Amino acid sequence: MQRVRVENRTLLQRLIARPEFGPFVLLIAEIAVFWSFNHNFLSPQNISNTLAFTVELGLIALAMTLLMTSGEFDLSVGSLFGFTPVLMWTLFNSGVTSLEVGFLAALIVAAFIGLVSGLFVTQLKIPSFLVTLGMLLVVRGTALFITDGFPQRTWSAEGSWLSEILVGEFFIGSFRVYMSIFWFIAIALALGYILTQSRIGNWLQAAGGNPGAAAARGVQVNKVKIGLFMLSAVMAAFAGVISSLRTAAANPNSGTGYELEVIAMVVIGGTALTGGRGTIIGTVIGILILRVMRNGIVLIGVPGLAYNIFIGAIILGMMALHSWLERRHQAGT
C-alpha cells in the first residue's frame, strides 16, 4: 500500500513539475472567473469569436515555439502579418496574378525574408533580436510604401476556393466554426510531433541548450535555425492572409505589436526563454490564456486599454511559478 502511495505521489509530482501545469491551472481559473462575472462568456457566439482571433496569433506562436526552443527570436512576425496580405492583394488587384497565385507568391517572399534573417544570424553571427528588429522595420516600411500608408483595396474573395478552404465557415447549431481552426489544430499536431517525437526536435532542443556541444555531435545547427526562421516567416504570412480573407481588409499596420504578444504566449506556456526546452501543448494553453483574457476583460466591462497590465502581470507571475517548479523538480521534492 505504501509503495502505491509513493508511486502515485511521484506521478503527481511529475505532473505538477511539467511546464504546462501552471498555465493550465491559470486558464481554468481565468475561465471560471470570467464566467462568474458574465455567464455569456461561455456562450457559443462568444467562444466562436474568441477562437477566430486565437487562430491567427496562435499560428505564429506555434512556429515561434520551435524557434525559441532553438535559442532564437523573430521580431519581424508582426510586420510580415501585415505585409503579406498587402503583397497578395496588390498582385491580384493589379491583374498580375490570380488570388491563389498571389497567395503562393506572398508565402514564397515571406520564406525568402526568413531565409535572409536566418543567414544574417547564422553566418554573420548577429543576434537574432537585432536582425529581426531590422527586418521588422524593412518589411513594415515596404508595406507602408506600397500602400502610401492606407489600407489596401481588396476584392471580395467569395467563391474563391482559397477563401473557402482557409476561412470558410459553417454552423453547428448556433456555434460558428471557421475552417482556420482546423488548420491551427493540424499544424499544432504536426509541430508537436516534430518537437517531441522526431530527430529534428532533438536537434533544435540541442541547438538551443548547447549549440557548441550539439555541433560537436553532428547536429547541423545553422541549417536547423535557418529552417526555423523560414518557418516562422511563412507561418506569420499564412496567419496574415487568413486574417485578411476573414475581414476582407489588408492594412499595412496590421500585426503591430504582435511579435511581443506572441513571445508572451510562448513563454507563458512554458518554453524556456533561453532555449533548450519547448512545449507546443504549453504554447496552445498560453495562446488561450491571453486571448481569453483579452475577450474576458472587455466582456466584464474592464477597459480594453488595461489589457497590457494583465499581460505583464501574467508574464511575471508565470515566470515566477516556472522558476519555483523547476527548482522543486531539481531538488526532487
VOTIVO-624654 format. One record per residue (C-alpha): residue in one letter; y, z, x. Coordinates in nm, 4 decimals, m for minus. Each point is the difference from the previous one (the first is absolute). Layout:
REM VOTIVO-624654
<"a", <Y, Z, X>>
...
END
This chain:
REM VOTIVO-624654
<"m", <0.0000, 0.0000, 0.0000>>
<"q", <0.2386, 0.0920, 0.2795>>
<"r", <m0.0768, m0.3291, 0.1778>>
<"v", <0.0885, m0.1943, m0.3146>>
<"r", <0.3288, 0.1861, m0.0234>>
<"v", <0.0798, m0.0798, 0.3628>>
<"e", <m0.0778, m0.3695, m0.0553>>
<"n", <0.2105, m0.0056, m0.3178>>
<"r", <0.2849, 0.1723, 0.1765>>
<"t", <m0.0214, m0.2508, 0.2836>>
<"l", <0.0160, m0.2879, m0.2470>>
<"l", <0.3049, 0.1540, m0.1674>>
<"q", <0.1670, 0.0544, 0.3354>>
<"r", <m0.0626, m0.3610, 0.0934>>
<"l", <0.1477, m0.1151, m0.3308>>
<"i", <0.3116, 0.2114, 0.0461>>
<"a", <0.0374, m0.1170, 0.3602>>
<"r", <0.0065, m0.3672, m0.1023>>
<"p", <0.3509, m0.1499, 0.0274>>
<"e", <m0.0251, m0.1280, m0.3598>>
<"f", <m0.0588, 0.3440, m0.1525>>
<"g", <0.3592, 0.1279, 0.0113>>
<"p", <0.1533, m0.3207, m0.1420>>
<"f", <m0.2619, m0.0085, m0.2772>>
<"v", <0.0835, 0.3553, m0.1097>>
<"l", <0.3715, m0.0844, 0.0088>>
<"l", <m0.0543, m0.3109, m0.2145>>
<"i", <m0.1920, 0.1958, m0.2649>>
<"a", <0.2657, 0.2731, m0.0023>>
<"e", <0.2760, m0.2597, m0.0242>>
<"i", <m0.1613, m0.1710, m0.2997>>
<"a", <m0.0565, 0.3334, m0.1728>>
<"v", <0.3615, 0.1097, 0.0495>>
<"f", <0.1534, m0.3238, m0.1280>>
<"w", <m0.2372, m0.0118, m0.2973>>
<"s", <0.0896, 0.3576, m0.0918>>
<"f", <0.3694, m0.0962, m0.0113>>
<"n", <m0.0517, m0.3271, m0.1846>>
<"h", <m0.3294, m0.0974, m0.1660>>
<"n", <0.1084, m0.3652, 0.0023>>
<"f", <m0.0574, 0.0065, 0.3744>>
<"l", <m0.3683, m0.0835, m0.0551>>
<"s", <0.0633, m0.2545, m0.2734>>
<"p", <m0.1663, m0.3422, 0.0506>>
<"q", <0.3370, m0.1737, 0.0287>>
<"n", <0.1319, 0.2367, 0.2658>>
<"i", <m0.3225, m0.0126, 0.2027>>
<"s", <0.0063, m0.3799, m0.0168>>
<"n", <0.3607, m0.0160, 0.1224>>
<"t", <m0.0711, 0.2449, 0.2817>>
<"l", <m0.3005, m0.1990, 0.1213>>
<"a", <0.1985, m0.3253, 0.0005>>
<"f", <0.2460, 0.1408, 0.2540>>
<"t", <m0.2711, 0.1892, 0.1863>>
<"v", <m0.1829, m0.3212, 0.0917>>
<"e", <0.2977, m0.1648, 0.1664>>
<"l", <0.0782, 0.2747, 0.2496>>
<"g", <m0.3658, 0.0955, 0.0145>>
<"l", <m0.1046, m0.3351, 0.1443>>
<"i", <0.2410, 0.0493, 0.2894>>
<"a", <m0.1164, 0.3593, 0.0527>>
<"l", <m0.3660, m0.1050, 0.0263>>
<"a", <0.0729, m0.2318, 0.2937>>
<"m", <0.2399, 0.2530, 0.1524>>
<"t", <m0.2851, 0.2529, 0.0044>>
<"l", <m0.2022, m0.2144, 0.2382>>
<"l", <0.3025, m0.0754, 0.2158>>
<"m", <0.1008, 0.3657, 0.0269>>
<"t", <m0.3588, 0.0969, 0.0774>>
<"s", <0.0268, m0.2295, 0.3009>>
<"g", <0.3136, 0.1874, 0.1078>>
<"e", <0.2693, m0.2481, m0.1098>>
<"f", <0.2671, m0.0377, m0.2710>>
<"d", <0.1495, m0.2934, m0.1872>>
<"l", <0.3533, 0.0523, m0.1280>>
<"s", <0.0403, m0.3654, m0.1005>>
<"v", <m0.2256, 0.0189, m0.3091>>
<"g", <0.2863, 0.0707, m0.2401>>
<"s", <0.1987, m0.3016, 0.1180>>
<"l", <m0.3116, m0.2202, m0.0205>>
<"f", <m0.0504, 0.1231, m0.3556>>
<"g", <0.3403, m0.1467, m0.0877>>
<"f", <m0.0031, m0.3056, 0.2270>>
<"t", <m0.3345, m0.1550, m0.0968>>
<"p", <0.0774, m0.0566, m0.3710>>
<"v", <0.3373, m0.1449, 0.0997>>
<"l", <m0.1753, m0.2474, 0.2299>>
<"m", <m0.2632, m0.0868, m0.2596>>
<"w", <0.2510, m0.0629, m0.2788>>
<"t", <0.2358, m0.1909, 0.2326>>
<"l", <m0.2794, m0.2420, 0.0912>>
<"f", <m0.0958, m0.0341, m0.3653>>
<"n", <0.3506, m0.0333, m0.1476>>
<"s", <0.0991, m0.2608, 0.2573>>
<"g", <m0.2991, m0.2138, m0.0983>>
<"v", <m0.1547, 0.0175, 0.3467>>
<"t", <m0.3273, 0.1521, m0.1176>>
<"s", <m0.1813, 0.1239, m0.3054>>
<"l", <0.0144, 0.3731, m0.0725>>
<"e", <m0.3538, 0.0467, 0.1332>>
<"v", <0.0679, m0.1820, 0.3268>>
<"g", <0.3255, 0.1921, 0.0363>>
<"f", <m0.2009, 0.3200, m0.0389>>
<"l", <m0.2405, m0.0987, 0.2786>>
<"a", <0.2864, m0.1128, 0.2236>>
<"a", <0.1778, 0.3334, m0.0503>>
<"l", <m0.3139, 0.1945, 0.0946>>
<"i", <m0.0445, m0.2145, 0.3120>>
<"v", <0.3592, 0.0666, 0.1032>>
<"a", <m0.0570, 0.3732, m0.0564>>
<"a", <m0.3145, m0.0122, 0.2154>>
<"f", <0.2014, m0.1700, 0.2754>>
<"i", <0.2644, 0.2735, m0.0193>>
<"g", <m0.2746, 0.2603, 0.0339>>
<"l", <m0.1411, m0.1925, 0.2970>>
<"v", <0.3380, 0.0014, 0.1729>>
<"s", <0.0382, 0.3755, m0.0568>>
<"g", <m0.3501, 0.0610, 0.1322>>
<"l", <0.0617, m0.2073, 0.3131>>
<"f", <0.3255, 0.1809, 0.0735>>
<"v", <m0.1771, 0.3355, m0.0298>>
<"t", <m0.3165, m0.0850, 0.1934>>
<"q", <0.1260, m0.2442, 0.2617>>
<"l", <0.3515, 0.1254, 0.0688>>
<"k", <m0.0972, 0.3656, m0.0538>>
<"i", <0.2972, 0.0682, m0.2273>>
<"p", <m0.0545, 0.2851, m0.2493>>
<"s", <m0.0905, m0.1291, m0.3439>>
<"f", <0.2779, 0.2086, m0.1542>>
<"l", <0.2630, m0.2020, 0.1868>>
<"v", <m0.1713, m0.3372, m0.0364>>
<"t", <m0.0460, 0.0247, m0.3741>>
<"l", <0.3466, 0.1490, m0.0487>>
<"g", <0.1384, m0.3125, 0.1628>>
<"m", <m0.2304, m0.2175, m0.2087>>
<"l", <0.1183, 0.1801, m0.3142>>
<"l", <0.3575, m0.1056, 0.0751>>
<"v", <m0.0967, m0.3593, 0.0854>>
<"v", <m0.2111, m0.0487, m0.3135>>
<"r", <0.2442, 0.1711, m0.2360>>
<"g", <0.2893, m0.1929, 0.1510>>
<"t", <m0.1877, m0.3278, m0.0444>>
<"a", <m0.0653, 0.0752, m0.3679>>
<"l", <0.3665, 0.0848, m0.0568>>
<"f", <0.1124, m0.3138, 0.1848>>
<"i", <m0.2280, m0.2270, m0.2041>>
<"t", <0.1236, 0.1421, m0.3307>>
<"d", <0.3621, 0.0833, 0.0965>>
<"g", <m0.0884, 0.3544, m0.0944>>
<"f", <m0.0781, m0.0775, m0.3644>>
<"p", <m0.3331, 0.0159, m0.1855>>
<"q", <m0.1894, m0.3274, 0.0273>>
<"r", <m0.0199, m0.2207, m0.3069>>
<"t", <m0.3574, m0.0089, m0.1274>>
<"w", <m0.1911, m0.2049, m0.2480>>
<"s", <m0.2335, 0.1456, m0.2556>>
<"a", <m0.3476, 0.0251, 0.1510>>
<"e", <m0.1677, 0.0002, m0.3414>>
<"g", <m0.3006, m0.2306, m0.0073>>
<"s", <m0.0399, 0.0086, 0.3785>>
<"w", <m0.3500, 0.0947, 0.1084>>
<"l", <0.1544, 0.1889, 0.2927>>
<"s", <0.1995, 0.2190, m0.2358>>
<"e", <m0.3011, 0.0579, m0.2231>>
<"i", <m0.2334, 0.1155, 0.2761>>
<"l", <0.2619, 0.2188, 0.1692>>
<"v", <0.1952, 0.1596, m0.2847>>
<"g", <m0.1683, m0.1190, m0.3184>>
<"e", <m0.0311, 0.2760, m0.2566>>
<"f", <m0.2252, 0.1000, m0.2867>>
<"f", <m0.0235, 0.2980, m0.2319>>
<"i", <m0.2731, 0.2543, m0.0555>>
<"g", <0.1238, 0.1499, m0.3245>>
<"s", <0.3585, 0.0984, 0.0782>>
<"f", <m0.0679, 0.0170, 0.3738>>
<"r", <0.1422, m0.2964, 0.1922>>
<"v", <m0.1915, m0.1028, 0.3113>>
<"y", <0.1460, m0.2274, 0.2689>>
<"m", <m0.2329, m0.2125, 0.2122>>
<"s", <0.1758, 0.1379, 0.3075>>
<"i", <m0.1832, 0.3323, m0.0432>>
<"f", <m0.3295, m0.1776, 0.0668>>
<"w", <0.1418, m0.1520, 0.3185>>
<"f", <0.1067, 0.3474, 0.1089>>
<"i", <m0.3439, 0.1491, m0.0683>>
<"a", <m0.1810, m0.2846, 0.1778>>
<"i", <0.2223, 0.0217, 0.3084>>
<"a", <m0.0257, 0.3810, 0.0089>>
<"l", <m0.3806, m0.0215, m0.0071>>
<"a", <m0.0060, m0.2703, 0.2686>>
<"l", <0.2361, 0.1821, 0.2364>>
<"g", <m0.1741, 0.3308, m0.0664>>
<"y", <m0.3301, m0.1577, 0.1032>>
<"i", <0.1559, m0.1535, 0.3105>>
<"l", <0.1559, 0.3302, 0.1037>>
<"t", <m0.3043, 0.2229, m0.0521>>
<"q", <m0.3091, m0.2203, 0.0138>>
<"s", <0.0704, m0.2822, 0.2442>>
<"r", <0.0295, m0.0477, 0.3730>>
<"i", <0.3605, m0.1119, m0.0469>>
<"g", <0.0769, 0.3366, m0.1577>>
<"n", <m0.1383, 0.1769, 0.3048>>
<"w", <0.2090, m0.2245, 0.2227>>
<"l", <0.3288, 0.0679, m0.1727>>
<"q", <m0.0611, 0.3753, m0.0160>>
<"a", <m0.0817, m0.0035, 0.3704>>
<"a", <0.3084, m0.2102, 0.0695>>
<"g", <0.2148, 0.2568, m0.1776>>
<"g", <m0.1689, 0.3065, 0.1442>>
<"n", <m0.0172, m0.1024, 0.3654>>
<"p", <0.0890, m0.3638, 0.0760>>
<"g", <m0.0849, 0.0293, 0.3705>>
<"a", <m0.3470, 0.1394, m0.0621>>
<"a", <m0.0588, m0.2512, m0.2781>>
<"a", <0.0906, m0.2913, 0.2286>>
<"a", <m0.2275, 0.1397, 0.2714>>
<"r", <m0.2895, m0.0052, m0.2493>>
<"g", <0.0588, m0.3660, m0.0805>>
<"v", <0.2182, 0.0291, m0.3096>>
<"q", <0.2491, m0.2877, m0.0119>>
<"v", <0.2887, 0.2259, m0.0925>>
<"n", <0.2715, m0.2650, 0.0101>>
<"k", <m0.1873, m0.2434, m0.2245>>
<"v", <m0.0753, 0.2769, m0.2484>>
<"k", <0.3652, 0.1028, m0.0187>>
<"i", <0.1277, m0.3573, m0.0295>>
<"g", <m0.2422, m0.0594, m0.2859>>
<"l", <0.1221, 0.3138, m0.1747>>
<"f", <0.3657, m0.1004, 0.0326>>
<"m", <m0.0887, m0.3336, m0.1594>>
<"l", <m0.1920, 0.1765, m0.2777>>
<"s", <0.2935, 0.2341, m0.0644>>
<"a", <0.2428, m0.2923, m0.0263>>
<"v", <m0.2256, m0.2033, m0.2288>>
<"m", <m0.0619, 0.2951, m0.2322>>
<"a", <0.3744, 0.0686, m0.0246>>
<"a", <0.0536, m0.3675, m0.0827>>
<"f", <m0.2799, 0.0036, m0.2562>>
<"a", <0.1472, 0.3088, m0.1676>>
<"g", <0.3436, m0.1614, m0.0092>>
<"v", <m0.1358, m0.3120, m0.1697>>
<"i", <m0.1832, 0.2086, m0.2603>>
<"s", <0.3211, 0.1916, m0.0758>>
<"s", <0.1985, m0.3233, m0.0216>>
<"l", <m0.2436, m0.1668, m0.2402>>
<"r", <m0.0194, 0.3116, m0.2164>>
<"t", <0.3774, 0.0417, m0.0293>>
<"a", <0.0958, m0.3722, 0.0228>>
<"a", <0.2537, 0.0833, 0.2717>>
<"a", <0.0367, m0.0443, 0.3757>>
<"n", <0.2680, 0.2295, 0.1375>>
<"p", <0.0582, m0.0148, 0.3789>>
<"n", <0.0740, 0.3738, m0.0073>>
<"s", <m0.3320, 0.0866, m0.1654>>
<"g", <m0.2092, 0.2426, 0.2008>>
<"t", <0.2932, 0.1776, 0.1632>>
<"g", <m0.1263, 0.3412, 0.1122>>
<"y", <m0.3621, m0.0800, m0.0869>>
<"e", <m0.1087, 0.0305, 0.3631>>
<"l", <0.0760, 0.3721, 0.0102>>
<"e", <m0.1505, 0.0659, m0.3424>>
<"v", <m0.3186, m0.1814, 0.1004>>
<"i", <m0.0295, 0.1993, 0.3224>>
<"a", <0.0507, 0.3163, m0.2057>>
<"m", <m0.2863, m0.1010, m0.2311>>
<"v", <m0.2316, m0.0558, 0.2948>>
<"v", <0.0927, 0.3237, 0.1773>>
<"i", <m0.0210, 0.2095, m0.3174>>
<"g", <m0.3475, m0.1425, m0.0554>>
<"g", <m0.1223, 0.1418, 0.3293>>
<"t", <0.0270, m0.2817, 0.2546>>
<"a", <0.1071, 0.1386, 0.3363>>
<"l", <0.3562, m0.0927, 0.0900>>
<"t", <m0.0983, m0.0320, 0.3661>>
<"g", <m0.3015, m0.2230, m0.0681>>
<"g", <m0.3740, 0.0442, 0.0428>>
<"r", <m0.0769, 0.1137, m0.3549>>
<"g", <0.0500, m0.1799, m0.3283>>
<"t", <m0.1254, 0.0176, m0.3557>>
<"i", <0.0314, m0.2645, m0.2702>>
<"i", <m0.1053, 0.2486, m0.2692>>
<"g", <0.2760, 0.2330, 0.1132>>
<"t", <0.2524, m0.2832, m0.0012>>
<"v", <m0.0920, m0.0916, m0.3582>>
<"i", <0.0595, 0.3634, m0.0963>>
<"g", <0.3280, 0.0029, 0.1941>>
<"i", <0.1101, m0.3156, m0.1813>>
<"l", <m0.0730, 0.1607, m0.3357>>
<"i", <0.1776, 0.3228, 0.0980>>
<"l", <0.3306, m0.1728, 0.0703>>
<"r", <m0.0156, m0.2512, m0.2847>>
<"v", <m0.0955, 0.2720, m0.2491>>
<"m", <0.2840, 0.2100, 0.1411>>
<"r", <0.2546, m0.2788, m0.0465>>
<"n", <m0.1167, m0.0654, m0.3553>>
<"g", <m0.0367, 0.3654, m0.0961>>
<"i", <0.3383, 0.1311, 0.1097>>
<"v", <0.1747, m0.2717, m0.1985>>
<"l", <m0.2169, 0.0636, m0.3050>>
<"i", <0.0799, 0.3711, m0.0074>>
<"g", <0.3728, m0.0577, 0.0468>>
<"v", <0.0520, 0.0658, 0.3706>>
<"p", <0.2567, m0.2464, 0.1470>>
<"g", <m0.1749, m0.2828, 0.1838>>
<"l", <0.2359, 0.0501, 0.2955>>
<"a", <m0.1824, 0.3276, 0.0695>>
<"y", <m0.3196, m0.1924, 0.0806>>
<"n", <0.0576, 0.0070, 0.3765>>
<"i", <0.0319, 0.3778, m0.0112>>
<"f", <m0.3492, 0.0234, m0.1466>>
<"i", <m0.1402, m0.2518, 0.2494>>
<"g", <0.1380, 0.1984, 0.2923>>
<"a", <m0.1350, 0.3263, m0.1358>>
<"i", <m0.3457, m0.1524, m0.0589>>
<"i", <m0.0124, m0.1481, 0.3508>>
<"l", <0.0939, 0.3317, 0.1616>>
<"g", <m0.2432, 0.1935, m0.2166>>
<"m", <m0.2920, m0.2393, 0.0554>>
<"m", <0.0581, m0.0120, 0.3750>>
<"a", <m0.0102, 0.3799, 0.0128>>
<"l", <m0.3186, 0.0017, m0.2103>>
<"h", <m0.1698, m0.2681, 0.2123>>
<"s", <0.0871, 0.1938, 0.3145>>
<"w", <m0.1332, 0.3272, m0.1424>>
<"l", <m0.3266, m0.1552, m0.1225>>
<"e", <m0.0573, m0.1739, 0.3324>>
<"r", <0.0503, 0.3235, 0.1930>>
<"r", <m0.2466, 0.1785, m0.2281>>
<"h", <m0.2486, m0.2842, 0.0396>>
<"q", <0.0237, 0.0080, 0.3789>>
<"a", <m0.0387, 0.3775, m0.0038>>
<"g", <m0.3134, m0.0365, m0.2136>>
<"t", <0.1299, 0.2134, m0.2863>>
END
